[in-house]
Amino acid sequence: MDRTEKGQFVAKHKLREHQDLYNDYGGWVETNREKSTTIERLKAGVKAWLWWCENNDVDPLSVDTTDIRTYIVDIRSQYADTTLTRQIASVSKYYQYLENDPRTGVNYEDNPVAPISLPKDYGVKETSEYVRVLHREGRNDIIALPKKTIEKMFKPSAIPGKNPATRTRNELIVRLAWQTACRADELSRMRTRKIDWNERDIEIRSSKLDPEDHPDLYYRHVWWEPDLDLLMRRWVDSHRAQFSTYADNSPYLFLSTHGENLKPSTISRIIKEAANNAGIQEPLLQDAEGGVKQWLVTAHRLRHSRISHLANEVDDFKLHFLRMMAGHANFDTTLGYVESNWESARSGYHSALRNT
């Protein structure tokens, strides 16, 4: 699917010959998938494939792996690795549908996509390295980007802002959002008097939990790393006061030039702009008007990415501590971020018992 310079989707894939095939598949997807974002993505991927078949005189009901490979080569330069992986996964899902649903009347014994490895055959980054989809009931499309990708947003060239004070504020927003795994609303309500500089600790109020149901987590603590000390001090001790006339009377850490605190929507926009400037932003879904419905990098996805990183890449941070920091009402929510890695489990077992 083509996109404009503004990231808008262009209605390029208008089907002629294969509209009925698309309609049949769309009906099957809508019946067998509950989440609207998954439905839209699967249908869009198959529509693009059927459109390609139309324009290359390929019968989608009699293709082999060679045809799929030709398709990949044709679209390889059009998409980032994440989107390409999803496109080909959608095509694979289409042939699983043809193979397993007897109502199609098509006898497909082998999925033509199955022999293909995007990382090995085409140099596409491993999905596990670039995007982690956390498979847990009701949360099948939570995407977490790895640390090395997120860190591209911290470069000076990625930080939005027209003057030094604005860029200091915006850099701190992006980096603190990552390190604390806070939601945009929680970042907007951080208060300077709740900062413990010696412990690198900030007490915040949850934007999700009820104080009667979760009194131990309604107010929780989040932390930053030593490499953020200088930026924190630069903003709080210097640039914050210069930035806004509201600074003297505002209790909030982040403020604007026309208000005592920054709106969550503004924080979300800053994070999206930084991702775009860093070259890691891309639209995932379109709305009915052809605009962008969902971006890859958002404030909430930064939160998911940090929780996933702490759960899977940081050995000494215990899961019950992570649950407290993330403000999860249920421990099962935190467990949902843990990847099943038997090699790591075996190594961890022997390491833990070696000195007992």
C-alpha positions in Angstrom: 0.0 0.0 0.0 1.4 3.3 -1.0 1.8 6.3 1.4 2.1 10.0 0.8 4.9 12.1 2.3 2.6 12.8 5.2 2.2 9.1 5.9 -1.3 8.9 4.5 -2.3 5.7 2.8 -3.2 5.9 -0.9 -6.0 3.8 -2.2 -3.9 2.0 -4.8 -5.1 -1.5 -4.5 -8.4 -1.3 -6.3 -9.3 -4.9 -7.3 -11.1 -5.9 -10.5 -10.7 -9.6 -11.2 -10.2 -10.8 -7.6 -12.7 -8.8 -5.7 -14.8 -11.9 -4.9 -11.8 -13.7 -3.6 -11.0 -10.7 -1.3 -14.6 -10.5 -0.1 -14.7 -14.2 0.7 -11.5 -13.9 2.7 -12.6 -10.7 4.4 -15.8 -12.5 5.6 -13.8 -15.4 6.9 -11.3 -13.1 8.8 -14.2 -11.1 10.3 -15.8 -14.3 11.6 -12.6 -15.8 13.0 -10.8 -12.7 14.4 -12.1 -10.5 17.2 -9.7 -7.6 17.2 -10.5 -4.9 14.6 -6.8 -3.9 14.1 -5.9 -7.5 13.3 -8.8 -7.8 10.9 -7.9 -4.6 9.0 -4.2 -5.6 8.8 -4.9 -9.1 7.4 -7.4 -7.8 4.9 -5.1 -5.0 3.7 -2.1 -7.4 3.3 -4.2 -9.8 1.2 -5.7 -7.0 -0.9 -2.2 -5.8 -1.8 -1.2 -9.4 -2.7 -4.3 -10.0 -4.9 -3.8 -6.6 -6.6 -0.2 -7.6 -7.4 -1.5 -10.9 -8.8 -3.9 -9.0 -11.1 -1.3 -6.7 -12.4 1.3 -9.5 -13.0 -1.0 -12.1 -14.6 -0.6 -14.4 -11.7 -3.5 -16.7 -10.6 -3.6 -16.5 -6.8 -5.3 -19.9 -6.6 -2.4 -21.7 -8.3 0.7 -19.9 -7.2 3.9 -21.6 -6.0 6.8 -20.4 -3.8 8.5 -18.8 -6.8 5.6 -16.4 -7.3 5.7 -15.4 -3.6 9.5 -14.7 -4.0 8.9 -12.6 -7.0 6.3 -10.6 -5.0 8.8 -10.1 -2.2 11.4 -8.8 -4.5 8.9 -6.4 -6.1 7.8 -4.8 -2.8 11.0 -5.2 -0.8 12.1 -1.5 -1.3 8.6 -0.1 -0.5 8.4 -1.2 3.1 10.3 -1.1 6.4 11.1 -4.6 7.7 8.2 -4.6 10.2 5.6 -3.8 7.5 7.1 -6.2 5.0 7.0 -9.0 7.6 3.4 -8.3 8.3 2.6 -8.1 4.6 4.0 -11.6 3.9 2.5 -12.9 7.1 -0.9 -11.8 5.8 -0.3 -13.7 2.5 0.7 -16.8 4.5 -2.5 -16.5 6.5 -4.5 -16.3 3.2 -3.1 -19.6 2.1 -3.7 -21.2 5.5 -7.4 -20.1 5.0 -7.5 -21.7 1.5 -5.9 -24.9 2.9 -8.1 -25.3 5.9 -11.5 -24.0 5.0 -13.4 -26.5 2.9 -15.9 -23.9 1.8 -13.3 -22.3 -0.5 -13.3 -25.3 -2.8 -9.6 -24.9 -3.3 -7.2 -27.8 -2.8 -4.1 -26.2 -1.3 -2.0 -28.9 0.5 1.1 -26.8 1.0 1.4 -23.1 1.9 3.6 -21.5 -0.7 4.9 -19.0 1.8 6.1 -21.7 4.3 9.5 -22.4 2.7 10.5 -18.7 2.8 12.6 -17.2 5.5 12.6 -13.4 5.3 15.7 -13.0 7.5 17.8 -15.6 5.8 16.6 -15.2 2.2 16.2 -11.4 2.0 18.1 -9.9 5.0 14.9 -8.8 6.7 15.6 -8.2 10.4 14.3 -11.0 12.7 10.9 -10.2 13.9 12.0 -11.2 17.4 14.8 -8.5 17.2 12.7 -5.7 15.7 9.2 -6.3 17.0 8.0 -8.6 19.7 4.3 -9.5 19.6 3.3 -10.7 23.0 0.9 -13.5 22.7 -1.4 -13.5 25.6 -5.2 -13.7 25.6 -6.8 -10.5 24.7 -3.5 -8.8 24.0 -2.3 -10.3 20.7 -1.0 -7.1 19.1 1.2 -5.5 21.7 4.3 -4.5 19.9 7.6 -3.8 21.7 10.6 -2.4 20.0 14.1 -3.3 21.1 16.3 -0.9 23.0 18.8 -0.4 20.2 15.9 0.9 18.0 14.4 3.2 20.7 17.8 4.7 21.4 17.8 6.2 17.9 15.2 8.6 19.3 17.7 10.0 21.8 20.1 11.5 19.2 20.1 15.3 19.0 19.0 15.2 15.4 15.8 13.3 16.4 14.7 15.6 19.2 12.0 18.1 18.0 12.1 21.8 19.1 13.1 25.2 17.8 15.2 26.4 20.8 17.5 24.8 23.4 15.0 24.9 26.2 12.3 23.2 24.1 14.7 20.6 23.0 15.9 19.9 26.5 12.3 19.4 27.6 11.5 17.2 24.7 14.6 15.1 25.0 13.8 14.5 28.7 10.2 13.6 27.9 11.3 10.9 25.4 14.1 9.5 27.5 12.1 9.6 30.8 9.1 8.0 29.1 11.4 5.1 28.1 13.3 4.7 31.4 10.2 5.0 33.7 7.7 3.2 31.4 5.1 5.8 32.4 2.0 6.5 30.4 1.7 9.9 28.7 -0.9 11.0 31.3 1.3 10.0 34.1 4.3 12.0 32.6 2.1 15.0 32.3 1.2 14.9 36.0 4.7 14.4 37.4 5.5 16.9 40.1 8.8 18.4 40.9 8.3 18.1 44.6 7.9 14.3 44.2 11.4 13.9 42.8 13.9 12.3 45.1 17.3 13.2 43.6 19.4 11.0 45.8 17.4 7.9 44.9 16.6 8.9 41.3 13.0 8.3 42.3 9.7 9.9 41.2 6.4 9.2 43.0 3.5 9.3 40.6 -0.3 8.8 40.7 -1.6 6.0 38.5 -3.8 7.0 35.6 -5.5 3.6 35.5 -6.1 2.2 39.0 -8.8 2.9 41.6 -7.3 3.8 45.0 -9.9 1.7 46.9 -9.1 -1.4 44.8 -5.3 -0.9 44.7 -4.1 1.3 47.5 -0.6 -0.1 47.3 -0.3 0.9 43.6 -2.4 4.0 43.3 0.7 6.0 44.2 3.8 4.2 42.9 7.5 4.9 42.3 9.4 5.0 39.1 13.1 5.5 38.6 15.6 6.9 36.1 19.2 5.8 35.3 22.4 7.8 36.1 22.9 8.7 32.5 19.8 11.0 32.8 21.1 13.0 35.8 22.6 15.8 33.8 19.6 16.3 31.6 17.2 16.2 34.5 19.2 18.9 36.3 19.5 21.0 33.2 15.8 21.0 32.7 14.7 21.5 36.4 17.4 23.9 37.5 17.8 26.0 34.4 15.7 25.6 31.2 12.4 25.0 32.9 12.4 28.5 34.5 13.5 30.1 31.2 10.9 28.2 29.2 7.7 29.5 30.6 6.3 32.3 32.8 4.2 29.6 34.5 7.3 27.9 35.9 7.4 29.6 39.3 3.8 28.7 40.2 3.5 25.3 38.4 4.0 22.1 40.5 4.5 20.1 37.3 7.7 18.8 35.9 6.7 19.4 32.3 5.0 22.6 31.3 4.3 24.6 28.1 4.6 28.3 27.2 0.9 28.8 27.7 0.0 26.5 30.6 1.2 25.1 33.9 1.5 21.5 32.6 1.8 19.7 29.3 -1.2 17.8 28.0 -0.8 14.0 27.4 -1.6 14.5 23.7 1.3 16.9 23.4 3.6 14.4 25.0 2.4 11.8 22.6 3.0 14.1 19.7 6.6 14.8 20.8 7.3 11.1 21.0 5.9 10.4 17.6 7.9 13.3 16.1 11.1 12.0 17.7 10.5 8.6 16.2 9.8 10.1 12.8 13.0 12.2 12.9 14.9 9.1 14.0 13.7 7.2 10.9 11.9 4.5 12.9 8.3 5.8 12.6 5.8 4.2 10.2 2.0 4.0 9.8 0.5 0.7 10.6 -3.2 1.2 10.0 -5.4 3.5 7.9 -8.7 5.1 8.9 -11.8 5.3 6.7 -10.5 8.6 5.1 -7.1 7.2 4.2 -5.3 8.9 7.1 -3.1 7.2 9.7 -5.1 5.4 12.3 -2.2 3.9 14.2 1.6 4.6 14.2 4.3 2.2 15.0 5.9 4.3 17.7 3.7 5.9 20.3 4.0 6.9 23.9 2.2 3.7 25.0 4.3 1.6 22.7 7.4 3.1 24.4 5.9 1.9 27.7 5.4 -1.6 26.4 8.9 -1.7 24.9 10.4 -0.7 28.2 8.4 -3.3 30.2 9.4 -6.0 27.7 13.0 -5.0 27.9 13.1 -5.1 31.7 11.2 -8.4 31.7 13.4 -10.2 29.2 16.8 -8.5 29.0 17.6 -7.4 32.5 18.4 -10.4 34.7 18.5 -8.9 38.1 15.2 -6.9 38.0 12.7 -9.2 39.6 9.2 -9.5 38.0 7.3 -8.4 41.1 9.4 -5.2 41.2 8.6 -4.7 37.5 4.9 -5.2 38.3 5.1 -2.4 41.0 7.0 0.0 38.7 4.6 -0.6 35.8 1.6 -0.3 38.0 -0.1 -3.5 36.8 -3.2 -4.4 38.8 -2.7 -8.1 38.1 0.6 -10.0 38.1 -0.6 -11.9 35.1 -0.3 -8.7 33.0 3.4 -8.5 33.9 3.9 -12.2 33.2 2.4 -11.6 29.7 5.6 -9.7 28.8 7.9 -12.6 29.5 9.1 -14.5 26.4 9.4 -18.3 26.4 13.1 -18.9 25.9 14.1 -22.4 26.9 17.8 -21.8 26.4 17.7 -18.9 28.8 15.6 -20.9 31.2 18.1 -23.7 31.2 21.1 -21.4 31.7 19.3 -19.5 34.5 18.4 -22.7 36.3 22.0 -24.0 36.4 23.4 -20.5 37.2 21.0 -20.0 40.1 21.7 -23.4 41.7 25.5 -23.4 41.1 26.3 -21.8 44.4 23.6 -23.4 46.6 
